[in-house]
Amino acid sequence: MKVSQKGLYALQAMMMLARHYSQGAIRIRDIAYEENLPEKFLELILLELKNARIVESVRGAKGGYQLRRAPSEIYLSEIIRLIDGPLAPFGDAASLRELIDRDLPHRALYQVFLEVRDAAARILESTSLHDIANASETSIGKGKSRRKKKEPQVLPMVVHGGKGSQNA
């Protein structure tokens, strides 16, 4: 799965709107500035999100865009599917299942692709804007230290696996 630049901008804008959910509408200019996004491109993205009824626009001096639903009710999968289409690079689950049934010599390969697609879909369908907006605020400083703690656990396994495969 590959998220396009447009998809990334949409996710970044939605995260910003989630962080400021209780503050009401946010001007496009402010979203673009805070997230370092091109303002004209952001207008098109927000219009697409508005047409899909994920955000709404508010007119007037205090106007701008805001989420139509609580951040905890908007999942990453919904945004990515709207902007970038299916979650898998090889098409949707139905297409992969059809390949599994039709292309017997490559069935195992397509089954792996389906499992990867399903795993990615499960994660994206269970991760809300609330989850990532709050995580980025509370773990900005902690995220690096968490990664450092995890790396030693992963590296010995890779090194050990590499030695084991060389000795075998």
C-alpha positions in Angstrom: 0.0 0.0 0.0 1.3 3.4 -0.9 -0.3 6.6 0.3 0.0 9.4 -2.2 1.3 12.9 -1.4 -2.3 14.1 -1.6 -3.4 11.3 0.8 -0.6 12.3 3.2 -1.7 16.0 3.1 -5.3 14.9 3.7 -4.2 12.9 6.8 -2.1 15.7 8.1 -4.9 18.3 7.7 -7.4 15.9 9.3 -5.0 15.3 12.3 -4.7 19.1 12.7 -8.5 19.4 12.7 -8.8 16.6 15.2 -6.3 18.3 17.5 -8.3 21.5 17.3 -11.7 19.8 17.3 -13.1 21.6 20.4 -12.1 25.0 18.9 -14.5 25.0 16.0 -13.7 25.9 12.4 -10.1 26.5 11.3 -9.2 28.6 8.3 -7.5 26.9 5.4 -4.6 29.4 5.7 -4.0 28.3 9.4 -4.2 24.6 8.5 -1.7 25.1 5.7 0.6 27.1 7.8 0.6 24.8 10.9 1.0 21.7 8.8 3.3 23.3 6.1 1.0 22.3 3.3 0.4 24.1 0.0 -2.7 26.2 0.5 -4.2 25.8 -3.0 -3.8 22.0 -3.0 -5.2 21.9 0.5 -8.4 23.7 -0.7 -9.0 20.9 -3.2 -8.4 18.2 -0.7 -10.7 19.8 1.9 -13.4 20.2 -0.8 -13.1 16.5 -1.6 -13.4 15.7 2.2 -16.4 18.1 2.4 -18.2 16.4 -0.5 -17.7 13.1 1.3 -19.2 14.7 4.4 -16.1 14.1 6.5 -15.6 17.8 7.1 -17.8 20.8 6.9 -17.2 24.4 6.0 -18.3 27.3 8.1 -18.8 30.7 6.5 -18.0 34.1 7.9 -15.3 35.9 9.8 -14.7 32.9 12.0 -15.2 30.4 9.2 -13.1 27.6 8.0 -13.3 23.9 8.1 -14.1 21.5 11.0 -14.7 17.8 11.4 -18.4 16.7 10.9 -17.9 13.9 13.4 -15.8 13.4 16.5 -12.2 12.5 15.8 -12.8 9.1 17.5 -15.4 8.3 14.8 -13.2 9.0 11.8 -10.9 6.2 10.8 -7.8 6.4 8.7 -9.1 3.8 6.3 -12.0 6.1 5.4 -9.7 9.0 4.5 -7.2 6.9 2.6 -9.9 5.1 0.6 -11.5 8.4 -0.4 -8.3 10.1 -1.5 -6.2 7.1 -2.8 -8.7 4.3 -3.5 -8.3 0.7 -2.3 -5.9 0.0 0.5 -3.9 -2.6 -1.4 -1.6 -1.9 -4.4 -3.0 -4.9 -6.2 -6.7 -3.8 -5.9 -9.4 -4.6 -3.5 -9.9 -7.8 -1.5 -12.5 -9.1 -4.0 -10.0 -8.8 -6.9 -7.3 -10.6 -4.9 -9.8 -13.4 -4.0 -10.7 -13.8 -7.6 -7.0 -14.1 -8.5 -6.6 -16.7 -5.8 -9.4 -18.8 -7.3 -8.4 -18.3 -10.9 -4.6 -18.4 -11.0 -3.8 -21.7 -9.3 0.0 -21.7 -9.9 0.3 -18.3 -8.1 -2.4 -18.9 -5.5 0.0 -18.7 -2.6 1.5 -15.4 -3.8 -1.9 -13.8 -4.1 -2.9 -15.3 -0.7 0.1 -13.5 0.9 -1.0 -10.2 -0.8 -4.5 -10.7 0.5 -3.2 -11.3 4.1 -1.0 -8.1 3.8 -4.0 -6.1 2.6 -6.2 -7.5 5.3 -3.6 -6.7 8.0 -3.2 -3.2 6.7 -6.9 -2.7 6.5 -7.5 -3.9 10.0 -4.9 -1.4 11.4 -6.3 1.5 9.3 -9.9 0.6 10.1 -9.2 0.5 13.8 -7.1 3.6 14.1 -9.0 6.8 14.5 -8.0 10.4 14.1 -8.3 10.7 17.9 -5.7 7.9 18.3 -3.0 9.5 16.1 -3.7 13.2 17.0 -3.4 12.4 20.7 -0.4 10.2 20.2 1.5 12.8 18.3 0.9 15.4 21.0 1.8 13.2 23.9 4.7 11.3 22.4 6.7 13.9 20.5 9.6 13.6 23.0 8.8 10.1 24.1 8.6 8.6 20.6 12.4 8.8 20.0 13.1 7.2 23.3 10.6 4.4 22.6 12.3 3.7 19.3 15.7 3.5 21.0 14.3 1.0 23.5 12.8 -1.2 20.7 15.8 -1.2 18.4 18.1 -3.3 20.6 15.3 -5.9 20.9 15.0 -6.0 17.1 18.6 -5.8 16.1 19.9 -8.9 18.0 17.1 -10.9 16.3 18.2 -9.7 12.9 21.9 -10.3 13.6 21.1 -13.7 15.2 18.9 -14.7 12.2 21.6 -13.5 9.8 24.3 -15.7 11.6 21.9 -18.6 11.9 21.2 -18.5 8.2 24.9 -18.2 7.3 25.8 -21.2 9.5 23.0 -23.4 8.2 
